Amino acid sequence: MKRKKKSGSGGANWMDTYGDMVTLLLCFFVMLFSMSKMDESKWIALVQALNPSAVVNGTSMEEPPEGVLFIMTADSLAGVLPTIRSRCISFAVAPVSPEACARYCTARGVEKKDAALYSELFDGHIGTVLAAARDEDRRALVEQALTLAKAAQARDSYAAAVLLAGYEKDKAGATALLADFRAAAAAGVQGSKHSPVQGETARKALGLADMAIWHLSTQVNPKITLSVLAAKFRTL
């Protein structure tokens, strides 16, 4: 009696059925997507709401599509472009002025000079001012942010690159530093005497800080982001 030859299929015939099913599901969803119709104006509004500096098909947030309502939040009013601000109704959620914040924090033991500086940098947010004044690491970070702001005012890309090089492997630290740098730039836009960067340079620095912080929140390499930021100081 002859022996039957064993099949070389390995008993994995079920994978053929599984592969066919996955392919059919993919085709089904591709068909659904091809039949759908995307509202271009709403897509543009969404993209630019997430990134105000983005320009899609020649439009911007300054002229939103008809029927689109934006609700925006900002740490500082100075952080919003004047052309956008002129089309908005603004509401102050934190009505405490920097002067009142400084007086309160001074009464809580913060040195008068530090209270005045932090109150303007952090736009009268009492909790943030007290936390920064009482934490040595936080104070050191603010000092580095002010040093970076001085480099921005002087258009000194080399000084900025040297400072930022220490954060190339510390995304969280770089984000915190740039947030304080952004606060210094926003204070400069408002004309604060405590900010090392002023006027039009402060406005441009604010935009660079926002873009760099956004890039750090994505998958962009921190070293590339910080290097590009330092290089752009020449254009301020």
Beta strands, then each sheet from edge to edge (+ up, - down):
end
